[in-house]
Amino acid sequence: MMKRWFLSILLSLSVCVSAFSSERMPEDSVFVTLNEINITALKQSGRLDEEPQASTVLSGREVEQLGIVSMRGVSDVVPNFFMPDYGSRITSTIYVRGIGARMDQPSVGLNVDNVPYLNKDAYDFDISDIASVVMLRGPQSTLYGRNTMAGVINITTLSPLAFQGWRAFLEAGNGGRVRANVGWYHKFTSKTGLSISGDYGHLEGFYRNEYNNAKTDKENSFSLRTKFLYEPRVNLQIQNVAGANILRQGGYPYEYVGTGRIEYNDTCFYRRFTFTDGLTVGYRNKDFTLTSITSVQHIDDNMTLDQDFLPESYFTLTQKKRETSLTEELVFRGSAVDSRYSWLAGAMGFYKHLNMNAPVTFKDVGIRELIESHRNENNLSYPIAWDTRQFVLNSKFTIPTYGFAIYHESDFTLDNWNFEGSLRLDYERSDLNYHSFCNTGYQIYQATADGYEPYRHVDIDINDRGHLKKDFLTLLPKVAVTYRFSSGLGNVYINIAKGYKAGGFNTQMFSDVLQQRLMKIMGVGSQYDVEDVVAYKPEKSWNYEIGSHLHFPSRRLDLEISAFYIDCRDQQLTMFPDGTTTGRIMANAGKTRSFGAELSASLQASSSLFFNLSYGYTNAKFREFFNGIKDYKGKWLPYVPSNTLFLQGLYELPLGKNPRVSNKLVFDLNMRGTGPIYWNEENTLRQNFYAQLGASVSWQWRDWEFKAWGRNLTNTQFHTFYFLSMGNEFLQRGRGIEGGISVRWSLRQ
């Protein structure tokens, strides 16, 4: 049935192509190229619309027009790309084509100026002066490796060799929003350039905790970024990019479904410091091009939260992490001696070291209702009372992880046909050294005719240490066939690729492990097997995709169409254990499948009127998943939107008569749509499809731009997130109307 489905779509594409004929319009590249060595599009052989894969390219001007400052702004603009805005910036969850991850390993890779980000906790950050955003959808594991099974995002910032001068930006909006950045770009010689930019962001917040009347989502961020480019010889280029970011953020605006109120009593916040440095060196001779990418990344953060999110004192969590990562990659590309054949090969290695401290503090109500009551219900004659009304379940971890990979891609062209094959061998080793400890105690009482009297005291002294390790070795193939139309109209392609996401350890389950260990000492319940609940397996998939990139210059229309089917094994899903437990667990969900289609269109209706459309459809369901209690076969995958939609109309109104002086008004009307989204495996709760209207008007005059903008102007009511804690349901509301004004200044030297 699926084969017939794909063949029918391929036939439809062919019919669509045959309905048009015209010459192809030239198109400017969004990449910065230093002579003949491209140090920003290292793994693409040419234009992305000639590659056999679905992709979206946003230029720097498009990014500015849409007000995109982080990856969240790309949601819906890229078909089937959804990054919900919830919690704090540690929750950098991304879903693409039914694949996603709320914790631990990401499903979408991120590279900024060639630096690969290994920890998804650092994905959500603001960045200014973006030159381009490239999103490759579908498995990119062959060339980009681990944790890119749903795609990869490559962000390139402005080069001081492409722009020299000053750039500044200031924005203010409701919710106490203030954002400012300034950048200096200078070319010392024709071969040497340097840029330095700084950013500041402040948000007073949109959500209020009704317990203390304080804003829950207040935020302050500071960042500094430098970019240095040097070309000592015509065949040698060097680029170094370094950046640091400080984030101070409140949290979390979760409302209890039972009351519809955001109301909790304990302190919540998220604090993060990140530093990255990436050195890219490109060398070319007559036989090949060699590029070396060396990077170091460091993240130091603290997530503290009221884990029950209720106005009573149950328990709190503090998770402090310090992780340092090193990566090295060598990319070889053969020089084109024969234009029919090209090749690319590479080797990549990484090491990251994580130290984590994650204590869970049980408080008075939590001790009474989650421990004492549970124990006393099972033994009324000998009830217990805890020594103190607060104690800590301590968990400390050291997790060193390293890996290496080699890969190769061959590309062969025969007339209008192009054949591509690639293969990657990937190895990874992860070790978990844990120390779980708890020192507390309780008094057992004996029922007597006169009441209760002390019977025996029990000291609890848990001091567990252990070591777990996991090895992962996999082969990742990809094959693709492209047919290019002789008229230059575009192409039709088909590709088959294996996707892969590494396995790992559920560190957040150790509080549950300790809790169950404690309850076992009291004679209630059973004790977890540490390795069974802590370790999870890799996620693997096969992606089958057909698509087409089409250009109709006479109609000023560009189209991209794709359809996909994904067969996924051991998909990693975040689960909430039954009962009154405190943690989350990453579970492998048997088998899932997803299929869907994507459409992107860009139309220039006139010299002043432009339209853009992006639409993605995903049908993602469980094929096999029995969690030991319930069978979820045939249910929709949670947190995955079935539809994403983006519509945009742009109109430019010239105000001046001098074509050499910029003077115009730009009107932008756009709409983003998402959903429906099922929130749980049972599919008993969902967010219906919702749409948000956005608009802006800007005056562009010489080196200045003045803009007034608004988002969700219809004040659409929706939710962005759902979770369970102690069996209680929580949701986060989406933001209402947002609006503001901004000023941008760009002075060329």
HELIX and SHEET records of a PDB file:
HELIX    1   1 MET A    2  SER A   18  1                                  17    
HELIX    2   2 LEU A   48  GLU A   50  5                                   3    
HELIX    3   3 GLY A   60  LEU A   66  1                                   7    
HELIX    4   4 MET A   71  VAL A   74  5                                   4    
HELIX    5   5 LYS A  120  ALA A  122  5                                   3    
HELIX    6   6 SER A  141  TYR A  144  1                                   4    
HELIX    7   7 ASP A  364  GLY A  366  1                                   3    
HELIX    8   8 ILE A  367  GLU A  372  3                                   6    
HELIX    9   9 SER A  373  ASN A  376  1                                   4    
HELIX   10  10 THR A  507  MET A  509  5                                   3    
HELIX   11  11 PHE A  510  ILE A  521  1                                  12    
HELIX   12  12 VAL A  530  VAL A  534  1                                   5    
HELIX   13  13 PRO A  553  ARG A  555  5                                   3    
SHEET    1   A 5 SER A  55  SER A  59  0                                        
SHEET    2   A 5 ILE A 130  ARG A 137 -1                                        
SHEET    3   A 5 GLY A 151  THR A 157 -1                                        
SHEET    4   A 5 VAL A 108  VAL A 112  1                                        
SHEET    5   A 5 VAL A 115  PRO A 116 -1                                        
SHEET    1   B 3 PHE A  81  PHE A  82  0                                        
SHEET    2   B 3 ILE A  94  VAL A  96 -1                                        
SHEET    3   B 3 ILE A  99  ALA A 101 -1                                        
SHEET    1   C23 ILE A 384  TRP A 386  0                                        
SHEET    2   C23 TRP A 417  THR A 448 -1                                        
SHEET    3   C23 PHE A 391  LEU A 414 -1                                        
SHEET    4   C23 TYR A 341  ASN A 357 -1                                        
SHEET    5   C23 PHE A 315  GLY A 334 -1                                        
SHEET    6   C23 PHE A 288  ASP A 306 -1                                        
SHEET    7   C23 PHE A 269  ARG A 284 -1                                        
SHEET    8   C23 LEU A 236  GLY A 250 -1                                        
SHEET    9   C23 GLU A 219  ARG A 233 -1                                        
SHEET   10   C23 THR A 192  LEU A 203 -1                                        
SHEET   11   C23 ARG A 177  THR A 189 -1                                        
SHEET   12   C23 GLY A 165  GLY A 173 -1                                        
SHEET   13   C23 GLU A 738  ARG A 748 -1                                        
SHEET   14   C23 TRP A 704  ARG A 711 -1                                        
SHEET   15   C23 TYR A 690  TRP A 701 -1                                        
SHEET   16   C23 ASN A 663  THR A 674 -1                                        
SHEET   17   C23 ASN A 643  PRO A 654 -1                                        
SHEET   18   C23 LEU A 609  GLU A 624 -1                                        
SHEET   19   C23 LYS A 591  GLN A 604 -1                                        
SHEET   20   C23 LEU A 557  ARG A 569 -1                                        
SHEET   21   C23 GLU A 539  PHE A 552 -1                                        
SHEET   22   C23 GLY A 490  LYS A 501 -1                                        
SHEET   23   C23 GLY A 451  ARG A 484 -1                                        
SHEET    1   D 2 ARG A 208  ASN A 209  0                                        
SHEET    2   D 2 ALA A 214  LYS A 215 -1                                        
SHEET    1   E 3 TYR A 254  TYR A 256  0                                        
SHEET    2   E 3 ASN A 728  ARG A 733 -1                                        
SHEET    3   E 3 HIS A 719  SER A 725 -1                                        
SHEET    1   F 4 ILE A 384  TRP A 386  0                                        
SHEET    2   F 4 TRP A 417  THR A 448 -1                                        
SHEET    3   F 4 PHE A 391  LEU A 414 -1                                        
SHEET    4   F 4 VAL A 360  PHE A 362 -1                                        
SHEET    1   G 2 GLY A 504  PHE A 505  0                                        
SHEET    2   G 2 ALA A 535  TYR A 536 -1                                        
SHEET    1   H 2 GLN A 572  MET A 575  0                                        
SHEET    2   H 2 ILE A 585  ASN A 588 -1                                        
SHEET    1   I 2 ILE A 677  TYR A 678  0                                        
SHEET    2   I 2 ARG A 686  GLN A 687 -1                                        
END                                                                             
